Amino acid sequence: MLRRHSLSSSYCCYTNRCVVVDAQLVGLEGQSDAETRAMLQGVVRHYQTLFDVPNVLGVYASMSVVYRKLSEAHTVLTTLKDHLDLGEIC
């Protein structure tokens, strides 16, 4: 059976992950600077792996591209929802 992922479910998955990361970052408040730095370096390394960013200098530019594409996808979904008169059910 072929499993389909809609753009809106991908968006929800992304936003759920953002909430988890935000919670982790809030949890950093009680940690030492070395622990905080190590965790943030791990997050950046993981981002580099996920998005094939070769060095740290390219991470910020890559994040901008990802954010722009996500915003465009959200705009398309909102426009489609409005044109199809789906209201709040989606």
TANORFEN-V762152 format. One record per residue. N is the residue number from 1. D_CENTER is the distance of its C-alpha to the mean C-alpha in Angstrom with 1 decimal. Layout:
# TANORFEN-V762152
N:D_CENTER ; N:D_CENTER
This chain:
# TANORFEN-V762152
1:27.9 ; 2:25.1 ; 3:21.9 ; 4:19.9 ; 5:16.3 ; 6:15.9 ; 7:13.3 ; 8:13.2 ; 9:12.7 ; 10:9.8 ; 11:8.3 ; 12:9.6 ; 13:8.4 ; 14:4.6 ; 15:6.2 ; 16:8.4 ; 17:6.5 ; 18:5.7 ; 19:9.4 ; 20:10.4 ; 21:9.3 ; 22:11.0 ; 23:13.9 ; 24:14.3 ; 25:14.5 ; 26:17.0 ; 27:18.9 ; 28:19.4 ; 29:21.9 ; 30:24.8 ; 31:24.3 ; 32:26.2 ; 33:24.9 ; 34:25.3 ; 35:23.1 ; 36:20.4 ; 37:20.6 ; 38:20.6 ; 39:17.4 ; 40:15.5 ; 41:17.1 ; 42:15.9 ; 43:12.2 ; 44:12.9 ; 45:15.0 ; 46:12.6 ; 47:10.1 ; 48:13.3 ; 49:14.2 ; 50:11.3 ; 51:11.4 ; 52:15.2 ; 53:15.4 ; 54:19.0 ; 55:19.3 ; 56:17.7 ; 57:18.9 ; 58:16.7 ; 59:13.4 ; 60:13.4 ; 61:14.4 ; 62:11.8 ; 63:9.0 ; 64:11.1 ; 65:11.5 ; 66:7.9 ; 67:7.7 ; 68:11.2 ; 69:10.8 ; 70:8.2 ; 71:10.9 ; 72:13.6 ; 73:12.6 ; 74:12.6 ; 75:15.9 ; 76:17.3 ; 77:16.7 ; 78:18.3 ; 79:21.1 ; 80:21.8 ; 81:22.0 ; 82:24.3 ; 83:26.5 ; 84:26.8 ; 85:27.7 ; 86:25.4 ; 87:25.2 ; 88:23.3 ; 89:23.6 ; 90:20.2
